[in-house]
Amino acid sequence: MIVLDQENRVFTLHTLNTTYQMKADQYNVLLHTYYGSRLEDCDFSALIRCDDRSFTPNPSEAGNNRNYSLDVMPQEYSTCGVGDFRLPAIELELANGSHTADLRYEGFRLEKGKYTLEGLPGFYSTEDEAETLVIILKDIAAQVVLELYYSVFEIYDLITRTVRVINQGTEEIRLCRCASLCLDYLRSDMDLITFNAHNLMERCLDRGPLRSGIQSVGSVRGISSHQHNPFVILCDRDANEEMGMCYGAMLLYSGNFEMAVECSQYENSRLVMGIHPYHFCFTLTQGQVFTAPEAAMVCSPNGFGQMSRQYHRAIRKHLLRDPYEGRRKPVLVNNWEATYFDFNADRLVGLAREASALGIELFVMDDGWFGSRNNDNSGLGDWQVNLEKLPGGLEALVPRIKNMGMKFGIWMEPEMVNEDSHLYSVHPDWVLHVPGRAPSRGRGQLVLDFSRKDVRDHIYEQMKEVLSSADISYLKWDMNRSLTDVWSAALTARSQGEVYHRYVLGVYDLLERLHCDYPHILIEGCCGGGGRFDGGMLYYTPQIWCSDDTDAIDRLRIQYGTSFCYPACTMGAHVSAVPNEQNGRITPLKTRGITAMSGAFGYEMDLGKCTAVEKMEIQRQVDSYKTHYDLLHDGDYYRLSSPFQDNAYTAWEQVSADQREALVSVVYDRIGAAPLFDTLRLKGLNPTFQYRIEGTDSLHSGEELMRSGYSISQKQEDYFAFQIFLRAVE
């Protein structure tokens, strides 16, 4: 709900549990006044104090009033060059060479529903599900207008934001920085939580107190990266899963980004999030518009759990465009770790036959089916079926798979090219490269210049021919290196600062074409595993391969960190063989299944090598996943313990919306002599319901299970795991 006080120029955004407010002051500066628990009928600008501070300049409108300085005021969208020395949200380079932006309030407008962003991903809604406020700011000297967009999804406590920059002058301007989100706080006694690490161990939670100065994470790799995720949390120092104020901020962008927090000299703090300013410089001529990526905020007055569940609900309902919406996704098997590049049609059919007998419903053919692709140094860019491996092409192979009652999926890496390929031999200028320099390679490949429409058109025509040649229902879109040598032959020297961003827009463009032309195909995003796991990609690929590390114990940490923003249904999670390929660990098949089941479930192994006992366990896992699918994918998610703390086990719980069913998963990642008697306190149940635990005759009230807990015990077995299913008794 958006409430306007036009007389005092106060703008208040209410969600179910929170309130966000801004105000245009006497000098037309747009101030941020409040963000927190929902409060009615308040003007929070009284909290802002104005005092004379040395070395804090005063705007010309203030005259001799030394009590007013932009350097201490909480601003809604911070500027640069006019007296605020903290993190800027925008930086302009004007025709005269100055780098100054002075933005003042001009007006507002209200719109029904959610704004849309041409060429960029974003949350979506009907007119009745959201409402939008647009605040208009203007730099009169530069003739630049900013439109700040705020859409309110009330029941999810979600506020989305973006910025449009419009050049209304006659001279060109250069946009050197344009953040999507700026958020000022009249406090700095908070913790900052980021989700970091590296390839094969993505999105590990990292928490620490704010300190004086600037703390930042980001990416200059051309992708949102394995190293840092474009989602952060600011929170009370004592905040936990169930208590404390938490502010989540998510950037829906799949390229270079920066998240920075500055604690000022007066113990205020500012969060700025958007496209990374490294190698970013966008030129706007008269009348041109630049649109920043969308940011999405959720504030929770009641801890991390409430924040996560609100993000999960909003993402499932208003971000994902899933061809399986309202239907169960098939359980899949991928042939990569079973065959690598060494396969033919008969071998693939044999793998599919083994999987089909165990209840698996989708066979995915991974890398190696095209061009001259027998290793990772050739073939990329030539998206034609290798007829030596697959005689008769997909037209012959796919019906053999479908005759077993299975769907068929395929792997592609559209953004990449090998030098040993027909495409590169004909169009070497189509790669990102710097003239006069030898290229750097990653995984033996170069990056196609997706900022160019002619390059994208050529790749898409090849993809269409493949995808239309047979009944294909799944596409794994991979991307296996970061961007280097970032220079485009299609742009002038003055425009090279646009390449990184135009590349991301090009990826989105191709994905949107796929969505329109093949709406029935489920696209799973992948970037060497989890290197591009962000809200932007989820708009186009409703599930993303969570990590190339499939070890069940490592995945506890990866999936735990991922769950703070992203719902379980978006996390590609497979059972693989042991010893694990990434770390050599040996874990029980049951444990691998339980861990993978809290995601988009599948297998990544040669099922024909399994014993009869193992096949029975796989069949049991597949049946269990199908039985509990709605609970696993759409249930409310509760983290019961953390793999980053000194616990013997990691536990999580999924609860149905009506609180009548719950599934608890427990994985022990270490054992010791004389293990403790553990009591697991459940969450999210109805305290008045009586629940029966599957496999027992005893009844427990929801209040009992949440307050006193449920006794669990550990077997003397490495990496023991189990699940508890509860159903309310009528």
Rosetta blueprint (number, residue, H / E / L):
1 M L
2 I E
3 V E
4 L E
5 D E
6 Q L
7 E L
8 N L
9 R L
10 V E
11 F E
12 T E
13 L E
14 H E
15 T L
16 L L
17 N L
18 T E
19 T E
20 Y E
21 Q E
22 M E
23 K E
24 A E
25 D L
26 Q L
27 Y L
28 N L
29 V L
30 L E
31 L E
32 H E
33 T E
34 Y E
35 Y E
36 G E
37 S E
38 R L
39 L L
40 E L
41 D L
42 C L
43 D L
44 F H
45 S H
46 A H
47 L H
48 I L
49 R L
50 C L
51 D L
52 D L
53 R L
54 S L
55 F L
56 T L
57 P L
58 N L
59 P L
60 S H
61 E H
62 A H
63 G L
64 N L
65 N L
66 R L
67 N L
68 Y L
69 S L
70 L L
71 D L
72 V L
73 M L
74 P L
75 Q E
76 E L
77 Y L
78 S L
79 T L
80 C E
81 G L
82 V L
83 G L
84 D L
85 F L
86 R L
87 L L
88 P L
89 A L
90 I E
91 E E
92 L E
93 E E
94 L L
95 A L
96 N L
97 G L
98 S L
99 H L
100 T L
101 A E
102 D L
103 L L
104 R E
105 Y E
106 E E
107 G E
108 F E
109 R E
110 L E
111 E E
112 K E
113 G L
114 K L
115 Y L
116 T L
117 L L
118 E L
119 G L
120 L L
121 P L
122 G L
123 F L
124 Y L
125 S L
126 T L
127 E L
128 D L
129 E L
130 A L
131 E E
132 T E
133 L E
134 V E
135 I E
136 I E
137 L E
138 K E
139 D E
140 I L
141 A L
142 A L
143 Q L
144 V E
145 V E
146 L E
147 E E
148 L E
149 Y E
150 Y E
151 S E
152 V E
153 F E
154 E H
155 I H
156 Y H
157 D L
158 L E
159 I E
160 T E
161 R E
162 T E
163 V E
164 R E
165 V E
166 I E
167 N E
168 Q L
169 G L
170 T L
171 E L
172 E L
173 I E
174 R E
175 L E
176 C E
177 R E
178 C E
179 A E
180 S E
181 L E
182 C E
183 L E
184 D E
185 Y E
186 L L
187 R L
188 S L
189 D L
190 M E
191 D E
192 L E
193 I E
194 T E
195 F E
196 N E
197 A E
198 H E
199 N L
200 L L
201 M E
202 E E
203 R E
204 C E
205 L E
206 D E
207 R E
208 G E
209 P E
210 L L
211 R L
212 S L
213 G E
214 I E
215 Q E
216 S E
217 V E
218 G E
219 S E
220 V L
221 R L
222 G L
223 I L
224 S L
225 S L
226 H L
227 Q L
228 H E
229 N L
230 P L
231 F E
232 V E
233 I E
234 L E
235 C E
236 D E
237 R L
238 D L
239 A L
240 N L
241 E L
242 E L
243 M L
244 G E
245 M L
246 C E
247 Y E
248 G E
249 A E
250 M E
251 L E
252 L E
253 Y L
254 S L
255 G L
256 N L
257 F E
258 E E
259 M E
260 A E
261 V E
262 E E
263 C E
264 S L
265 Q L
266 Y L
267 E L
268 N L
269 S E
270 R E
271 L E
272 V E
273 M E
274 G E
275 I E
276 H L
277 P L
278 Y L
279 H L
280 F L
281 C L
282 F E
283 T E
284 L E
285 T L
286 Q L
287 G L
288 Q L
289 V E
290 F E
291 T E
292 A L
293 P L
294 E E
295 A E
296 A E
297 M E
298 V E
299 C E
300 S E
301 P L
302 N E
303 G H
304 F H
305 G H
306 Q H
307 M H
308 S H
309 R H
310 Q H
311 Y H
312 H H
313 R H
314 A H
315 I H
316 R H
317 K H
318 H H
319 L L
320 L L
321 R L
322 D L
323 P L
324 Y L
325 E L
326 G L
327 R L
328 R L
329 K L
330 P L
331 V L
332 L E
333 V E
334 N E
335 N L
336 W H
337 E H
338 A H
339 T H
340 Y L
341 F L
342 D L
343 F L
344 N L
345 A H
346 D H
347 R H
348 L H
349 V H
350 G H
351 L H
352 A H
353 R H
354 E H
355 A H
356 S H
357 A H
358 L L
359 G L
360 I L
361 E L
362 L E
363 F E
364 V E
365 M E
366 D L
367 D L
368 G L
369 W L
370 F E
371 G L
372 S L
373 R L
374 N L
375 N L
376 D L
377 N L
378 S E
379 G L
380 L L
381 G L
382 D L
383 W L
384 Q L
385 V E
386 N L
387 L L
388 E L
389 K L
390 L L
391 P L
392 G L
393 G H
394 L H
395 E H
396 A H
397 L H
398 V H
399 P H
400 R H
401 I H
402 K H
403 N L
404 M L
405 G L
406 M L
407 K E
408 F E
409 G E
410 I E
411 W E
412 M E
413 E L
414 P L
415 E L
416 M E
417 V E
418 N L
419 E L
420 D E
421 S L
422 H H
423 L H
424 Y H
425 S H
426 V H
427 H L
428 P H
429 D H
430 W H
431 V E
432 L L
433 H L
434 V L
435 P L
436 G L
437 R L
438 A L
439 P L
440 S L
441 R L
442 G E
443 R L
444 G L
445 Q E
446 L E
447 V E
448 L E
449 D L
450 F L
451 S L
452 R L
453 K H
454 D H
455 V H
456 R H
457 D H
458 H H
459 I H
460 Y H
461 E H
462 Q H
463 M H
464 K H
465 E H
466 V H
467 L H
468 S L
469 S L
470 A L
471 D L
472 I L
473 S L
474 Y E
475 L E
476 K E
477 W E
478 D L
479 M L
480 N L
481 R L
482 S L
483 L L
484 T L
485 D L
486 V L
487 W L
488 S L
489 A L
490 A L
491 L L
492 T L
493 A H
494 R H
495 S H
496 Q H
497 G H
498 E H
499 V H
500 Y H
501 H H
502 R H
503 Y H
504 V H
505 L H
506 G H
507 V H
508 Y H
509 D H
510 L H
511 L H
512 E H
513 R H
514 L H
515 H H
516 C H
517 D H
518 Y L
519 P L
520 H L
521 I L
522 L E
523 I E
524 E E
525 G E
526 C L
527 C E
528 G L
529 G L
530 G E
531 G L
532 R L
533 F L
534 D L
535 G H
536 G H
537 M H
538 L H
539 Y H
540 Y H
541 T L
542 P L
543 Q E
544 I E
545 W E
546 C L
547 S L
548 D L
549 D L
550 T L
551 D L
552 A H
553 I H
554 D H
555 R H
556 L H
557 R H
558 I H
559 Q H
560 Y H
561 G H
562 T H
563 S L
564 F L
565 C L
566 Y L
567 P L
568 A H
569 C H
570 T H
571 M E
572 G E
573 A E
574 H E
575 V E
576 S E
577 A L
578 V L
579 P L
580 N L
581 E L
582 Q L
583 N L
584 G L
585 R L
586 I L
587 T L
588 P L
589 L H
590 K H
591 T H
592 R H
593 G H
594 I H
595 T H
596 A H
597 M H
598 S L
599 G L
600 A E
601 F E
602 G E
603 Y E
604 E E
605 M L
606 D L
607 L H
608 G H
609 K H
610 C L
611 T L
612 A H
613 V H
614 E H
615 K H
616 M H
617 E H
618 I H
619 Q H
620 R H
621 Q H
622 V H
623 D H
624 S H
625 Y H
626 K H
627 T H
628 H L
629 Y H
630 D H
631 L H
632 L H
633 H H
634 D H
635 G L
636 D E
637 Y E
638 Y E
639 R E
640 L L
641 S L
642 S L
643 P L
644 F L
645 Q L
646 D L
647 N L
648 A L
649 Y E
650 T E
651 A E
652 W E
653 E E
654 Q E
655 V E
656 S L
657 A L
658 D L
659 Q L
660 R L
661 E E
662 A E
663 L E
664 V E
665 S E
666 V E
667 V E
668 Y E
669 D L
670 R L
671 I L
672 G L
673 A L
674 A L
675 P L
676 L L
677 F L
678 D E
679 T E
680 L E
681 R L
682 L L
683 K L
684 G L
685 L L
686 N L
687 P L
688 T L
689 F L
690 Q E
691 Y E
692 R E
693 I E
694 E L
695 G L
696 T L
697 D L
698 S L
699 L E
700 H E
701 S E
702 G H
703 E H
704 E H
705 L H
706 M H
707 R H
708 S L
709 G L
710 Y E
711 S E
712 I E
713 S L
714 Q L
715 K L
716 Q L
717 E L
718 D L
719 Y L
720 F L
721 A E
722 F E
723 Q E
724 I E
725 F E
726 L E
727 R E
728 A E
729 V L
730 E L
